[in-house]
Amino acid sequence: MRKPRVIVVGAGPAGGACSLSLARTGAFEVLVLDKSQYPRVKVCGSGLSPHALDVLVKLGLRERFAPQHGVIDTMLVRGPEGGEQSLHAGIEAWVVPRVELDHGIVRAAVEHGAELREGTKVLELLRDPAGQVRGVKAESGDIEADLVICADGSPSRFSRDELPKTTIRTIMGWWRGTPYNGRTAHMVWDRRLSGYYAWMFPEPGEVVNIGLTIPENAPEAGRLKALFQELLDEHWGDGLRDAEQVGKWMGHPAVITNRVGPVAEAHAMWVGEAARLVSPGTVEGIGFALESGCIAADVVSRHFQSERGLSMLATASYRARLAASMLPKFWAGEALARGVQVPQVRRMADRLVHSPIGAWLDRTISTVLGDNRREVAARQAADAERPNSDARGAVGSRASSH
């Protein structure tokens, strides 16, 4: 019997994770379609939370990106009133440029037997007379499939979610030669961003990325480039004065949610940003994209049948698993994002994060970001015990900067 053919539309983190997971089973013919040529640049801060890193471990990919990451272990938060606070909770996030991350994941899928067709734009889902998905219509022609995974990002042209979208606009750029390279990220909640923030993340190679997030309907959203320039001048102007801009500014929308809408039918599933799985408070989507791709692949591996597709029970199970795993993180992320805008909360968090009274904050941070504090502490202890004095000095210099 032939293997069921699965088409994955989009080779970002969600599509890549799903393709890799399915290809590894050896039970499916996996075809990945993407309109871009890889590697390709993507508009994103490229931050990988501990939650995202956990999923990379499950995919067996963390070590693949170990040589290509920057590290964030401290967050410098500036509130709408202009004050700032340095927060250090003992957890680490990575910054892996999306040009490396996405290409690395889909390359791993190809290594395990998936086929990648680049430069292939998918126009619509093909349906039979009964309304069941039977493949995709691409610019190059129709392609039949037993199952289609929609991983085409935000906003997905194939979404079945009929509720109005809540869209966050972003714009960002990259710079080399700033004084900001290190392990500290910046998040600035400026009033002009209507409850959202601008960021600065350190990437590898002495590059930083800086960008902003703002609701699509915010008063200032209509002059995005001018607003971005104002924020750059006000918050990072001194550091960017002698820096080299790498490439051009880029922008992209993100659709956020605090619910899980319709994400599956008998012969189609939606993952990542195509399913609107983006945190409403932090606008973080990579970890949720990776996780949703893995969950979708698991549901397919367990329950998919070529003729019948996914049963109603299987589609309900997929939606329920997404909700159970992601909604608590969405709600906690929104609470944390709103809390750090209040100076009293920031000062309290800085004092309490390592105290017994701060257990609630620890739980919130762990829910939002994941928790790799034991791993970080173990690695730092191992570094301190090494005879190489440079390693001990590096740890000491990082600690003193906090």
C-alpha positions as CSV (number, residue, x, y, z in Angstrom):
1,M,0.0,0.0,0.0
2,R,1.2,3.5,-0.8
3,K,2.1,5.9,2.0
4,P,-0.4,8.7,2.6
5,R,0.8,11.9,1.0
6,V,0.9,14.9,3.4
7,I,1.4,18.4,1.9
8,V,2.8,21.0,4.4
9,V,2.2,24.5,3.1
10,G,5.0,26.7,4.6
11,A,8.5,25.8,5.9
12,G,8.6,28.1,8.9
13,P,9.0,26.7,12.5
14,A,5.5,25.1,12.6
15,G,5.7,23.6,9.1
16,G,9.3,22.5,9.6
17,A,8.6,20.9,13.0
18,C,5.5,19.1,11.6
19,S,7.4,17.9,8.5
20,L,10.3,16.6,10.5
21,S,8.1,14.8,13.0
22,L,6.1,13.1,10.2
23,A,9.1,12.3,8.1
24,R,10.8,10.6,11.0
25,T,7.9,8.1,11.3
26,G,8.6,6.8,7.8
27,A,4.9,6.3,7.4
28,F,4.1,9.3,5.2
29,E,5.2,10.9,2.0
30,V,5.9,14.4,3.1
31,L,5.9,17.3,0.6
32,V,6.8,20.8,1.9
33,L,5.8,23.7,-0.3
34,D,7.0,27.3,0.3
35,K,6.9,30.4,-1.9
36,S,10.4,31.5,-0.7
37,Q,13.9,30.2,-1.4
38,Y,15.8,29.0,1.6
39,P,17.6,30.3,3.6
40,R,15.5,33.4,3.7
41,V,15.3,36.4,6.1
42,K,12.2,36.6,8.2
43,V,10.7,39.5,10.2
44,C,11.1,38.4,13.8
45,G,13.0,39.1,17.0
46,S,14.2,35.5,16.7
47,G,14.0,34.9,20.5
48,L,13.7,31.3,21.6
49,S,12.2,31.1,25.1
50,P,13.1,28.1,27.3
51,H,9.7,26.7,26.2
52,A,10.9,26.9,22.5
53,L,14.3,25.3,23.5
54,D,12.5,22.4,25.2
55,V,10.7,21.7,21.9
56,L,13.9,21.8,20.0
57,V,15.3,19.2,22.4
58,K,12.3,17.0,21.7
59,L,13.0,17.4,18.0
60,G,16.6,16.5,18.5
61,L,17.7,19.9,17.0
62,R,19.0,22.0,19.9
63,E,22.7,21.1,19.3
64,R,22.3,21.9,15.6
65,F,21.8,25.5,16.6
66,A,24.2,25.7,19.5
67,P,27.0,27.4,17.4
68,Q,24.6,29.9,16.0
69,H,22.9,31.5,19.0
70,G,23.0,34.6,21.2
71,V,22.0,34.3,24.8
72,I,19.6,36.5,26.9
73,D,19.6,36.1,30.6
74,T,18.8,39.7,31.7
75,M,15.9,41.9,30.6
76,L,16.2,45.7,30.9
77,V,12.5,46.9,31.1
78,R,11.5,50.5,30.5
79,G,8.0,51.5,31.4
80,P,5.6,54.0,29.8
81,E,6.5,56.6,32.5
82,G,10.2,56.4,31.5
83,G,11.6,54.5,34.4
84,E,13.6,51.3,33.9
85,Q,14.4,48.1,35.8
86,S,16.8,45.2,35.2
87,L,15.2,41.8,35.7
88,H,17.2,38.6,36.0
89,A,15.2,35.5,36.9
90,G,18.0,32.9,36.4
91,I,16.6,31.5,33.1
92,E,18.1,31.8,29.6
93,A,16.6,32.4,26.2
94,W,18.5,32.0,22.9
95,V,18.4,34.3,19.9
96,V,18.8,32.3,16.7
97,P,18.2,34.3,13.5
98,R,15.2,33.0,11.6
99,V,17.4,32.8,8.5
100,E,19.3,30.0,10.3
101,L,16.4,28.5,12.4
102,D,13.9,27.9,9.7
103,H,16.4,26.6,7.2
104,G,17.9,24.3,9.8
105,I,14.6,22.7,10.8
106,V,13.3,22.1,7.2
107,R,16.8,20.8,6.2
108,A,16.5,18.3,9.0
109,A,13.1,17.3,7.6
110,V,14.6,16.7,4.2
111,E,17.4,14.7,5.7
112,H,14.7,12.4,7.1
113,G,13.0,11.9,3.8
114,A,10.7,14.9,3.3
115,E,10.7,16.7,-0.1
116,L,11.0,20.5,-0.1
117,R,9.8,22.5,-3.1
118,E,10.9,26.1,-2.9
119,G,9.5,28.9,-5.0
120,T,6.1,27.3,-5.0
121,K,3.2,29.6,-4.1
122,V,0.0,27.9,-3.0
123,L,-3.1,29.7,-4.0
124,E,-5.9,27.7,-2.4
125,L,-7.0,24.4,-1.0
126,L,-8.6,22.0,-3.4
127,R,-11.9,20.4,-2.3
128,D,-14.0,17.6,-3.7
129,P,-17.7,17.8,-4.4
130,A,-18.4,16.9,-0.7
131,G,-16.2,19.7,0.5
132,Q,-13.3,17.6,1.7
133,V,-9.8,18.9,1.1
134,R,-8.0,16.8,-1.5
135,G,-4.9,18.8,-2.2
136,V,-3.7,22.4,-3.1
137,K,-3.8,24.6,-6.1
138,A,-0.3,26.1,-6.7
139,E,0.8,28.5,-9.4
140,S,2.5,25.6,-11.0
141,G,-0.6,23.5,-11.0
142,D,-2.8,21.2,-8.8
143,I,-1.2,18.8,-6.3
144,E,-3.2,16.0,-4.8
145,A,-2.8,15.0,-1.2
146,D,-4.4,12.9,1.5
147,L,-3.8,15.6,4.1
148,V,-2.8,19.3,4.0
149,I,-1.1,21.0,6.9
150,C,-1.6,24.8,6.6
151,A,1.6,26.4,8.1
152,D,1.5,29.5,5.9
153,G,1.9,31.9,8.8
154,S,0.1,35.1,9.6
155,P,-2.3,36.0,8.1
156,S,-3.1,32.6,6.6
157,R,-5.0,32.7,3.3
158,F,-6.6,29.3,4.3
159,S,-7.8,30.1,7.8
160,R,-11.3,28.8,8.7
161,D,-11.5,31.1,11.8
162,E,-14.4,33.5,11.1
163,L,-13.9,35.6,14.2
164,P,-12.4,39.1,13.6
165,K,-8.6,39.1,13.7
166,T,-6.6,41.0,16.3
167,T,-3.6,42.1,14.3
168,I,-0.3,43.4,15.7
169,R,2.0,45.2,13.3
170,T,5.7,45.0,13.5
171,I,8.7,46.7,11.9
172,M,12.3,45.9,12.6
173,G,15.9,46.2,11.5
174,W,19.4,44.9,12.2
175,W,22.6,46.7,13.2
176,R,26.3,45.7,13.7
177,G,28.8,47.5,15.9
178,T,26.6,48.7,18.7
179,P,27.5,48.7,22.4
180,Y,24.5,46.5,23.1
181,N,26.1,43.1,22.3
182,G,25.9,40.8,25.3
183,R,23.3,38.9,27.3
184,T,20.9,41.7,28.0
185,A,17.7,42.4,26.0
186,H,15.7,45.6,26.1
187,M,11.9,45.9,26.2
188,V,10.4,49.4,26.1
189,W,6.7,49.9,26.8
190,D,6.3,53.3,25.2
191,R,2.9,55.0,25.4
192,R,2.8,55.6,21.6
193,L,2.7,51.8,21.2
194,S,-0.8,51.5,22.8
195,G,0.1,48.8,25.4
196,Y,2.8,47.1,23.4
197,Y,6.5,47.4,23.2
198,A,9.7,48.0,21.3
199,W,12.6,45.5,21.7
200,M,16.3,45.1,21.3
201,F,17.7,41.5,21.1
202,P,21.4,40.6,20.8
203,E,22.1,38.1,18.0
204,P,25.3,36.2,17.3
205,G,28.0,37.8,15.2
206,E,27.8,41.2,17.1
207,V,24.5,42.0,15.5
208,V,21.4,43.3,17.3
209,N,17.8,43.4,16.1
210,I,15.5,46.2,17.1
211,G,11.8,46.4,16.4
212,L,8.4,47.4,17.6
213,T,5.0,45.9,18.1
214,I,1.8,48.0,17.9
215,P,-1.9,47.2,17.4
216,E,-3.1,47.6,13.8
217,N,-5.8,50.1,15.0
218,A,-3.6,52.1,17.3
219,P,-3.5,55.9,16.6
220,E,0.2,55.8,15.7
221,A,0.1,52.7,13.6
222,G,-0.5,54.7,10.4
223,R,2.9,56.2,10.5
224,L,4.9,53.1,11.4
225,K,8.3,54.1,9.8
226,A,8.3,57.6,11.3
227,L,7.4,56.2,14.7
228,F,10.1,53.5,14.5
229,Q,12.7,56.2,13.7
230,E,11.6,58.3,16.7
231,L,11.9,55.3,19.0
232,L,15.3,54.4,17.6
233,D,16.5,58.0,18.2
234,E,15.1,58.3,21.7
235,H,16.0,54.9,23.2
236,W,19.0,53.6,21.2
237,G,20.3,56.7,19.3
238,D,23.6,56.9,21.1
239,G,24.4,53.3,20.5
240,L,23.4,53.3,16.8
241,R,25.2,56.5,15.9
242,D,28.4,54.7,14.7
243,A,26.7,51.3,14.0
244,E,26.3,49.7,10.5
245,Q,22.8,49.0,9.5
246,V,22.5,45.4,8.1
247,G,19.9,45.2,5.3
248,K,16.7,47.2,5.3
249,W,13.8,47.6,7.7
250,M,11.2,45.0,7.3
251,G,7.6,44.7,8.6
252,H,5.0,41.9,9.0
253,P,1.7,41.5,10.8
254,A,1.0,39.0,13.6
255,V,-2.5,37.8,14.6
256,I,-2.8,37.2,18.3
257,T,-5.3,35.2,20.2
258,N,-6.4,34.1,23.7
259,R,-8.4,31.2,22.4
260,V,-8.0,28.2,20.0
261,G,-10.4,28.4,17.1
262,P,-11.1,25.8,14.4
263,V,-7.8,24.2,13.6
264,A,-8.6,20.8,12.0
265,E,-11.0,19.0,9.7
266,A,-10.8,15.5,8.2
267,H,-8.1,16.2,5.6
268,A,-6.6,19.5,6.7
269,M,-5.0,21.0,9.8
270,W,-3.7,24.4,10.8
271,V,-0.5,25.0,12.8
272,G,1.5,27.9,14.2
273,E,0.5,31.4,13.2
274,A,-1.8,30.0,10.5
275,A,-3.9,28.9,13.6
276,R,-3.4,32.3,15.2
277,L,-1.2,30.7,17.9
278,V,0.6,33.8,19.0
279,S,0.7,35.1,22.6
280,P,-1.5,38.2,23.1
281,G,0.8,39.8,25.7
282,T,4.3,39.1,24.4
283,V,3.5,38.5,20.6
284,E,5.8,35.4,20.9
285,G,5.0,32.7,18.4
286,I,8.1,30.6,17.7
287,G,7.7,28.2,20.6
288,F,4.0,27.8,20.0
289,A,4.6,27.2,16.3
290,L,7.2,24.5,17.0
291,E,4.9,22.8,19.6
292,S,1.8,22.9,17.5
293,G,3.7,21.3,14.6
294,C,4.8,18.5,16.9
295,I,1.3,18.0,18.3
296,A,-0.3,18.0,14.9
297,A,2.2,15.4,13.7
298,D,1.5,13.2,16.7
299,V,-2.3,13.4,16.1
300,V,-1.7,12.5,12.4
301,S,0.6,9.6,13.3
302,R,-1.9,8.2,15.8
303,H,-5.2,8.8,14.1
304,F,-5.0,9.6,10.4
305,Q,-6.5,7.2,7.8
306,S,-6.1,7.9,4.1
307,E,-9.7,7.5,3.1
308,R,-11.5,8.8,6.2
309,G,-8.9,11.3,7.2
310,L,-9.1,12.4,10.8
311,S,-12.2,11.6,12.8
312,M,-14.2,14.2,14.6
313,L,-12.7,12.8,17.8
314,A,-9.2,13.2,16.5
315,T,-9.8,16.8,15.4
316,A,-11.3,17.7,18.7
317,S,-8.4,16.0,20.5
318,Y,-5.9,18.2,18.5
319,R,-7.8,21.4,19.4
320,A,-8.0,20.3,23.1
321,R,-4.3,19.5,23.3
322,L,-3.4,22.9,21.8
323,A,-5.7,24.7,24.3
324,A,-4.5,22.8,27.3
325,S,-0.9,23.5,26.6
326,M,-1.0,27.0,25.2
327,L,-3.8,29.0,26.7
328,P,-2.3,29.1,30.2
329,K,0.9,30.5,28.7
330,F,-1.1,33.0,26.7
331,W,-3.0,34.2,29.8
332,A,0.1,34.3,31.9
333,G,2.0,36.1,29.2
334,E,-0.6,38.8,28.9
335,A,-0.6,39.3,32.7
336,L,3.2,39.5,32.8
337,A,3.3,41.9,29.9
338,R,0.8,44.2,31.5
339,G,2.4,43.9,34.9
340,V,5.9,45.0,33.8
341,Q,4.4,48.3,32.5
342,V,3.7,49.3,36.2
343,P,6.8,50.7,38.0
344,Q,5.7,49.3,41.4
345,V,5.3,45.8,39.9
346,R,8.8,46.0,38.2
347,R,10.5,47.0,41.4
348,M,8.7,44.3,43.4
349,A,9.6,41.7,40.8
350,D,13.2,42.6,40.9
351,R,13.3,42.3,44.7
352,L,11.1,39.2,45.0
353,V,12.2,37.0,42.1
354,H,14.5,35.0,44.3
355,S,12.6,35.3,47.6
356,P,10.0,32.8,49.0
357,I,7.3,35.4,48.5
358,G,8.2,35.5,44.8
359,A,7.1,31.9,44.2
360,W,4.0,33.2,42.3
361,L,6.3,35.2,40.0
362,D,8.5,32.1,39.5
363,R,5.5,30.1,38.5
364,T,4.3,32.8,36.1
365,I,7.7,33.1,34.4
366,S,8.0,29.3,34.1
367,T,4.5,29.2,32.6
368,V,5.2,31.9,30.0
369,L,8.8,31.1,29.1
370,G,9.5,27.5,30.4
371,D,12.0,26.9,33.1
372,N,15.6,26.0,32.4
373,R,17.1,27.4,35.7
374,R,18.5,24.1,36.8
375,E,20.2,23.6,33.5
376,V,21.6,27.2,33.6
377,A,22.8,26.8,37.2
378,A,24.4,23.4,36.4
379,R,26.2,24.9,33.4
380,Q,27.5,27.9,35.4
381,A,28.7,25.6,38.2
382,A,30.6,23.4,35.6
383,D,32.1,26.5,34.1
384,A,33.3,27.8,37.5
385,E,35.0,24.4,38.2
386,R,37.0,24.4,35.0
387,P,40.7,25.1,35.4
388,N,40.5,27.6,32.5
389,S,40.6,31.0,34.2
390,D,39.0,32.6,31.2
391,A,35.8,30.6,31.7
392,R,35.7,31.7,35.4
393,G,36.3,35.3,34.5
394,A,33.5,35.3,31.9
395,V,31.1,34.0,34.4
396,G,32.2,36.6,36.9
397,S,32.0,39.5,34.5
398,R,28.4,38.5,33.5
399,A,27.4,38.2,37.1
400,S,28.8,41.7,37.9
401,S,26.8,43.2,35.0
402,H,23.5,42.3,36.7
